[in-house]
Amino acid sequence: MDERTLRALIDAGAVKRVRIVARGARFHVEFETPTSTIPASTRRGAVRAWASLDAAARWTKNLGIGQAIVELAHWTPAQRQLPLETRNGS
């Protein structure tokens, strides 16, 4: 769900809980409504992700959210330092 729609849900009081979820070295934000859990997305429909917890939290705060649950169970910050493989295997 894009930011414009999320703001409308927040203003209407439809968002019951917000979670900042870590997957690998990235973070995404999920909004829980009475009927479903909706991830924040880009305008093209991809899940919106941040490289740091503070960036995701700052974006969430700018939406007017004052409280969020942070889930770090699948956070692997060292993952971003893995070397990239080349196509020829070297």
C-alpha positions as CSV (number, residue, x, y, z in Angstrom):
1,M,0.0,0.0,0.0
2,D,1.4,3.4,-1.0
3,E,2.0,6.3,1.4
4,R,-1.1,8.2,0.4
5,T,-3.4,5.4,1.1
6,L,-1.6,4.6,4.4
7,R,-2.1,8.2,5.5
8,A,-5.8,7.9,4.8
9,L,-6.0,4.7,6.8
10,I,-4.1,6.2,9.7
11,D,-6.3,9.3,9.7
12,A,-9.4,7.1,9.7
13,G,-8.1,5.1,12.7
14,A,-8.0,1.9,10.8
15,V,-4.3,1.1,11.6
16,K,-4.2,-0.9,14.9
17,R,-0.5,-1.8,15.0
18,V,2.7,-1.0,13.2
19,R,5.7,-3.3,12.9
20,I,9.2,-2.5,11.6
21,V,10.4,-5.9,10.4
22,A,14.1,-6.8,9.6
23,R,14.8,-9.3,6.8
24,G,18.5,-9.8,6.1
25,A,20.1,-6.3,6.3
26,R,16.9,-4.5,5.2
27,F,13.8,-3.2,7.1
28,H,10.2,-2.9,5.9
29,V,7.1,-1.6,7.7
30,E,3.9,-3.5,8.1
31,F,0.5,-2.0,9.1
32,E,-2.1,-4.1,10.8
33,T,-5.7,-3.3,10.2
34,P,-8.7,-5.2,11.6
35,T,-8.9,-7.4,8.5
36,S,-5.3,-7.7,7.3
37,T,-1.6,-6.9,7.5
38,I,-0.4,-4.5,4.8
39,P,3.3,-3.8,4.0
40,A,4.3,-0.3,2.9
41,S,5.0,-0.3,-0.8
42,T,6.3,1.9,-3.6
43,R,4.0,3.4,-6.2
44,R,5.0,0.5,-8.5
45,G,3.8,-2.1,-5.9
46,A,7.1,-3.4,-4.6
47,V,7.6,-3.6,-0.9
48,R,9.3,-0.5,0.4
49,A,12.5,-1.3,2.2
50,W,15.1,0.7,4.1
51,A,18.8,0.0,4.8
52,S,18.7,1.1,8.4
53,L,16.3,0.9,11.4
54,D,16.5,4.6,12.0
55,A,15.4,5.4,8.4
56,A,12.4,3.1,8.7
57,A,11.5,4.6,12.1
58,R,11.9,8.2,10.8
59,W,9.5,7.4,7.9
60,T,7.0,5.8,10.2
61,K,7.2,8.8,12.6
62,N,6.6,11.2,9.7
63,L,3.4,9.4,9.0
64,G,2.2,10.4,12.4
65,I,2.8,7.0,14.1
66,G,4.2,7.3,17.6
67,Q,4.6,3.6,18.5
68,A,5.9,0.6,16.5
69,I,7.0,-2.9,17.3
70,V,10.5,-3.8,16.0
71,E,11.0,-7.4,15.0
72,L,14.7,-8.3,14.7
73,A,14.6,-12.1,14.7
74,H,15.7,-12.3,11.0
75,W,18.1,-9.4,11.1
76,T,21.6,-10.2,9.7
77,P,23.4,-6.9,9.5
78,A,26.6,-8.5,8.2
79,Q,24.8,-9.8,5.2
80,R,25.4,-6.6,3.3
81,Q,29.1,-7.2,3.4
82,L,29.0,-10.5,1.5
83,P,31.1,-10.3,-1.7
84,L,29.2,-10.2,-4.9
85,E,29.9,-13.1,-7.3
86,T,30.7,-12.4,-10.9
87,R,29.1,-14.3,-13.7
88,N,32.2,-16.2,-14.6
89,G,32.6,-17.4,-11.0
90,S,35.8,-15.5,-10.1
